Amino acid sequence: MPLLVSNLYIVVGDEPFLLRHGQNFHPFVVRAAENVQQALVHAKLSGKMKVLVPCTADTFQNASILPSKASFRSDVNKTMADLLSFLANSSSPFMVELDPFLSFQHNKNMSLDYYLFQLMSHPVKDGQNKYDNYVDASIDALVTSLTKAGFSDMDIIVGRAGWPTDGAVNATPAIAQSFMTGLVNHLGKKSGTPLRPKVPPIEMYLFSLLDEDQRSIASGGYERHHGIFTFDGQAKYYANIGQGPKSLKNAPAVNYLPSKWCVLDNNKDLSNVSSSFSSACSKGDCTSLLPGGSCSGLAWPGNVSYAFNNYYQQHDQSEDSCYFNGLGLITTVDPSVDNCLFPLAIRTSAATSLHLTLPVLLLLVLWFLHCLYIVW
């Protein structure tokens, strides 16, 4: 069957109520959403498109893990009341973005099985309700918060749910596959949650299609590694996203730059190598070197070479991007070790870069949707 889009949404803001943002965006969020809504009304599109504001799970606080104890944070109460009224008046759902990996890191007393939809011998009990997975508990924490705010019947969309594959301990393709398999199977049951039985969120978006090596790492280096596919469109693991038991299709005929890498020249004076290493990481992406990452096992000087190469590839393999005060050396011997891959940049017609340019992203998304159309 062809891929169909049932609803169209315009998302305003990027997690504006995130706790670390403070109240920086509170005065602007609802007014911005209202302006967009007015534009849709004037264009006679308000019946076809809905305006949403993505809210992270920390928008509603919970002193325990029990959904019945949740409520919206006191510092967002006023703005949240205005937002909920706006959503209700425009018949728009509430969008929540879940980060199960971040929750797992913060809740050391919860087992990994709870986050991977594995059967638990001792599920979390909340009154008469039982929770054996993080997703259901998080949705019901939101339902409780909405109910306490006077909007018990508001529809819910989950704007993101995924598991990273690199950049931290327990961020691996194998665990990500377990999470994604458990999530897809759970959604397939359409069982809803204890507070909303048989009424699952109206939509849930898997996070994410591709890695994003320019994404903020304020929450952790793993944030850049949520992709089911690598930056160049290669599947990291199996996930049933519509193709059934078939493996995901890799992007075909990827046009990489020449097989050249930038590494540390051990024959040079290395007394100032630490500053060059720090510079390369601050301008490139060294998250795979973090504890638990796929390249965390690299000892010196391998970790320096990884940083040098990442910067070199992001700058289109230009010769001067492998200088590093004379410490860089261009080689044609692949320095990758086991699961630690030293990437090559991909070539595009407009620009050549390791990180995703808009044309590359659009091409990969179109290719991905084409694959879904074929297998469905």
Residue pairs with C-beta under 8 A, 6 or more apart in sequence:
1 376
2 373
2 376
3 242
3 369
3 372
3 373
3 376
6 203
7 50
7 202
7 203
8 48
8 49
8 50
9 49
9 50
9 51
9 52
9 95
9 157
10 36
10 40
10 49
10 50
10 51
10 52
11 52
11 53
11 54
11 95
11 159
12 29
12 32
12 33
12 36
12 51
12 52
12 53
13 25
13 29
13 32
13 53
13 54
14 54
15 21
15 54
15 55
15 56
15 97
16 25
16 26
16 28
16 29
16 53
16 55
17 25
17 26
17 29
17 55
17 56
17 58
17 59
17 73
17 76
17 79
17 80
18 56
18 58
19 56
19 58
19 73
20 218
23 75
26 76
26 78
26 79
29 53
29 79
29 83
30 53
30 79
30 82
30 83
30 86
33 51
33 53
33 83
33 86
34 86
36 51
37 46
37 51
37 86
37 90
40 46
40 49
40 51
46 90
50 90
50 91
50 92
50 93
51 90
51 92
52 87
52 92
52 93
52 95
52 157
52 159
53 83
53 87
53 95
54 95
54 96
54 97
54 159
54 160
55 94
55 95
55 96
55 97
56 96
56 97
56 99
57 96
57 97
57 98
57 99
57 103
57 138
57 141
57 142
58 73
59 72
59 73
59 76
59 80
59 96
60 70
60 71
60 72
60 73
60 141
60 142
60 144
60 145
61 70
61 71
61 72
61 73
62 69
62 70
62 71
62 141
63 69
65 107
65 110
65 124
65 137
66 124
66 126
67 126
67 129
67 131
67 137
67 138
67 140
67 141
67 143
67 144
67 195
68 126
68 127
68 129
68 144
69 144
70 141
70 142
70 144
70 145
71 144
71 145
71 148
72 80
72 145
72 148
72 149
80 149
81 149
84 94
84 146
84 149
84 150
84 151
84 154
86 92
87 93
87 94
87 151
87 154
88 151
88 154
93 154
93 155
93 156
93 157
93 202
94 142
94 146
94 151
94 154
94 155
94 156
94 157
95 156
95 157
95 158
95 159
96 138
96 139
96 142
96 156
96 157
96 158
96 159
97 158
97 159
97 160
97 207
98 134
98 135
98 138
98 158
98 160
98 161
99 160
99 219
100 115
100 134
100 135
100 161
100 162
100 163
100 179
101 115
101 163
101 164
101 168
101 170
101 171
101 222
102 219
102 220
103 110
103 115
103 134
103 138
104 110
104 112
104 115
104 134
104 170
105 168
105 220
110 134
111 120
112 118
112 170
112 175
113 119
113 120
114 120
114 124
114 132
114 133
114 134
115 133
115 134
115 163
115 179
116 175
116 178
116 179
116 182
117 132
117 133
117 135
117 179
117 181
117 182
117 183
117 185
117 186
118 178
118 182
119 132
120 132
123 130
123 131
123 132
124 130
124 131
124 132
124 137
125 131
126 194
129 140
129 194
129 195
130 194
131 137
131 140
131 194
133 182
133 186
135 158
135 161
135 183
135 186
136 193
136 194
139 156
139 158
139 193
139 196
139 201
140 193
140 194
140 195
140 196
142 156
143 152
143 156
143 193
143 195
143 196
144 195
146 152
146 154
155 201
155 202
156 201
156 202
157 201
157 202
157 203
157 204
157 205
158 201
158 203
158 204
158 205
159 205
160 205
160 206
160 207
160 208
161 183
161 204
161 205
161 206
161 207
162 176
162 179
162 180
162 206
162 207
162 208
162 226
162 228
163 171
163 175
163 176
163 179
163 180
163 226
164 171
164 176
164 222
164 223
164 225
164 226
165 171
165 172
165 173
165 176
165 225
165 226
165 227
165 236
165 237
166 172
166 221
166 222
166 224
166 225
166 287
166 288
166 293
166 294
167 217
167 220
167 221
167 222
167 223
167 224
167 225
167 287
167 288
167 290
167 292
167 293
168 220
168 221
168 222
168 290
168 291
168 292
168 293
169 291
169 292
170 292
171 222
171 225
171 292
171 293
173 236
173 237
174 237
176 228
176 236
176 237
177 237
177 238
177 239
180 206
180 228
180 237
180 239
181 238
181 239
181 240
183 206
184 239
184 240
184 241
187 200
187 204
190 198
190 200
191 197
191 198
191 200
192 198
192 199
192 200
193 199
193 200
206 228
206 239
206 241
207 226
208 226
208 227
208 228
209 227
209 228
209 229
209 364
209 365
209 368
210 227
210 228
210 229
210 230
210 231
210 233
210 356
210 361
210 364
211 224
211 225
211 226
211 227
211 229
211 230
211 231
212 223
212 224
212 226
212 227
212 356
213 224
213 231
213 285
213 314
213 354
213 355
213 356
214 224
214 285
214 355
214 356
215 223
215 224
216 223
217 223
217 224
217 287
221 286
221 287
221 288
221 290
221 293
222 287
224 285
224 287
225 287
225 288
227 236
228 235
228 236
228 237
228 239
228 241
228 248
229 235
229 236
229 248
229 250
229 251
229 364
229 368
230 236
231 343
231 346
231 354
231 355
231 356
232 251
232 254
232 256
232 343
232 346
233 250
233 251
233 254
233 364
233 367
233 368
234 250
234 251
234 254
235 247
235 248
235 249
235 250
238 247
238 248
239 248
241 248
241 372
242 372
242 375
242 376
243 249
243 371
243 372
243 375
243 376
244 375
246 375
248 371
249 371
249 375
251 364
251 367
254 346
255 346
255 347
255 348
256 344
256 345
256 346
256 347
257 313
257 316
257 317
257 344
257 345
257 346
257 347
257 352
258 317
259 332
259 334
259 344
260 317
260 330
260 331
260 332
260 344
261 305
261 309
261 312
261 330
261 331
261 332
261 333
261 334
261 335
261 342
261 344
262 305
262 308
262 309
262 311
262 312
262 313
262 321
262 322
262 328
262 329
262 330
262 331
263 305
263 308
263 309
263 328
263 329
263 331
263 335
264 270
264 273
264 301
264 304
264 305
264 308
264 327
264 328
264 329
265 326
265 327
265 328
265 329
266 301
268 326
268 327
270 301
270 327
272 325
272 327
273 301
273 304
273 327
276 304
276 308
276 324
276 325
276 327
277 303
277 304
277 307
277 308
279 324
280 286
280 304
280 307
280 308
280 310
280 311
280 324
281 289
281 307
283 311
283 314
284 307
284 310
284 311
284 314
285 310
285 314
285 355
286 306
286 307
286 310
287 293
288 294
288 295
288 296
288 306
288 340
289 295
289 296
289 298
289 303
289 306
289 307
290 296
294 339
294 340
294 341
295 302
295 303
295 306
295 337
295 340
297 337
297 338
297 340
298 306
298 337
298 340
302 335
302 337
305 335
305 342
306 335
306 340
306 342
308 322
308 324
308 327
308 328
309 335
309 342
309 343
310 343
310 354
311 321
312 318
312 321
312 322
312 328
312 330
313 343
313 344
313 345
313 353
313 354
314 321
314 345
314 353
314 354
314 355
315 321
315 353
316 345
316 351
316 352
316 353
317 345
317 352
319 330
322 328
322 329
322 330
334 342
335 342
336 342
343 354
345 352
345 353
345 354
346 352
346 353
346 354
346 360
348 357
348 359
348 360
349 359
350 357
350 359
351 357
356 364
